[in-house]
Amino acid sequence: MQTINVKVNGTTYQESVPIRMLLVDFIREVVGLTGTHVSCTYEGVCGACTIHLNGEAVKSCMLLAVQADGHEITTVEGLANDKELSPLQKAFNEQHGLQCGFCTAGVLMNMTEFLAKNPNPSDDEIRHGLIGNLCRCTGYVHIVNAVRAAAKSIAN
Amino acid sequence: MYPAHIESYYRPTTVAEALAAITRQPEGDSMFLAGGQSLMQAIKSRMVRPTSIVDLQSVAELRGIDQANGLRIGAMTRYVEIAEYEQFPAAYAALRDAAERVGDRQVRNRGTIGGSVCWNYVASCLPSVVLALNGTMSLASADGSIRDVKAKDFIIAPLETARREDEILLCVSWPKPPPKTGSAYKKWGLVTDALPVVGMCVSISLDDLGKCRTAQVAVAGLADGAQIADAGGAALIGSAGDEASISAAMNDVADSVETHSDHWADASYREQLIKRLGVEVTLRAFARARR
């Protein structure tokens, strides 16, 4: 066991965790935020567990929780400002950017950082940015529409 | 897929501390962790079961791209930093070609050049790039010594390099590029940016008449991992960069390496990929060398 201090969505958690615990399980089981999903049984291929580590999109099944010691994490629960959805979340709602919703948390986290770096993306760039997130409702058309709409709404 | 029990975790802040931490454990029990985009997969699948992990994330001296004296890329420099670095000279532009197409955004935000070349996965991009570009690997030991190893002596076989378990890769470096030199890399995988079924990296130097003076070709995705194709480098010498001579040279490459069949592609398809990708990247390397 090792004691770690991790700031999640602005709140610092000091917890003792087994070294082998994956960060996604720390977020879900220890912190209790279940918006971050496990879809591919920790194989690192689906992107549903994508979070922000110090502002950058990473798959939380690809890190040990102890690696996040001293760092800041944002999960999907941290995107909305109080009850006000982020522009990307609003766009996913308005553009029907989700169906079952299982992949959505990871897509939102990845595309939030993507838009911060690339505020005026082409559709090709959006699709290239989405490679690490699998949607099995075949919803990519609507996801791309939502990201494009969010970019426009942020620009205005 | 979940890690087995891990006894201890260290996060050193200097190379000396990292080397001290790795030598504290019995040989083979302790592993360096770079970006973790390969090693964590092996730990989760229990292909490797380190009892101790030495996490290199806080070793600042292992990070960054520096062109003060040639080109030096710290081992812990991430793909995203290489992909977004706009000042590579044409000679080393293949590094960016490869880094910007590794995996996906999330992988590029974590994975490192040092982790990739030290893991040397059978189907991976960076080992072939450091081979074609003739990079130098600097390895540090706990006794304070540093040894430099050329890429062709460092990359041995899939999952095997010249790095000893108690050595740390500091950086990959290159001299100031010779004039009129260009390089390029491209791969083909089953989906966009997937692991290379075949990847081709070519480095070209031109003489004053615009003819190829020296060339080095490396192939990624072979059964033996990334390999230098000497036949391709030799056949390109004297080429003026026309498609006919390049095409002939890439046919030599396809003939000289042993391609294999697996669930991704059969051997003859790999040969076609070597020829097609080889011509494309060689033309791009010529174009970059002329600039």
Contacts between the chains, C-beta under 8 A, distances in Angstrom:
chain1	res1	chain2	res2	distance
A	2	B	9	5.9
A	18	B	5	7.8
A	18	B	6	7.9
A	19	B	6	4.2
A	19	B	7	7.4
A	19	B	8	7.0
A	19	B	9	4.8
A	19	B	53	7.3
A	20	B	2	7.3
A	20	B	3	4.0
A	20	B	4	6.7
A	20	B	5	6.0
A	20	B	6	4.7
A	22	B	2	7.2
A	22	B	3	7.3
A	22	B	44	7.8
A	41	B	1	5.8
A	42	B	1	4.7
A	42	B	2	6.1
A	42	B	44	5.8
A	43	B	1	5.5
A	43	B	41	7.6
A	43	B	44	7.6
A	44	B	37	7.6
A	44	B	40	7.3
A	44	B	41	5.9
A	44	B	44	7.9
A	47	B	104	7.2
A	47	B	106	6.4
A	50	B	106	5.7
A	56	B	80	7.9
A	56	B	109	4.6
A	57	B	105	5.9
A	57	B	106	5.2
A	57	B	109	6.0
A	58	B	106	5.3
A	58	B	109	5.3
A	58	B	110	5.3
A	59	B	106	4.9
A	59	B	107	7.7
A	61	B	44	7.9
A	62	B	36	5.8
A	62	B	37	6.2
A	62	B	40	5.1
A	62	B	41	7.8
A	62	B	106	7.8
A	62	B	110	6.6
A	63	B	36	6.3
A	63	B	40	7.1
A	63	B	110	7.7
A	64	B	3	7.3
A	64	B	6	7.8
A	64	B	9	7.2
A	64	B	40	7.7
A	64	B	53	7.5
A	66	B	9	4.8
A	66	B	55	7.8
A	67	B	33	7.7
A	67	B	36	7.4
A	67	B	55	5.9
A	67	B	57	6.7
A	69	B	11	7.5
A	110	B	105	6.0
A	110	B	106	6.4
A	113	B	105	7.7
A	114	B	105	6.6
A	128	B	192	7.1
A	128	B	193	7.8
A	129	B	105	5.7
A	131	B	103	7.8
A	131	B	104	4.3
A	131	B	105	7.3
A	131	B	191	7.7
A	131	B	192	5.7
A	131	B	193	5.5
A	132	B	103	7.0
A	132	B	104	2.8
A	132	B	105	5.6
A	132	B	106	4.6
A	132	B	107	6.6
A	133	B	104	7.9
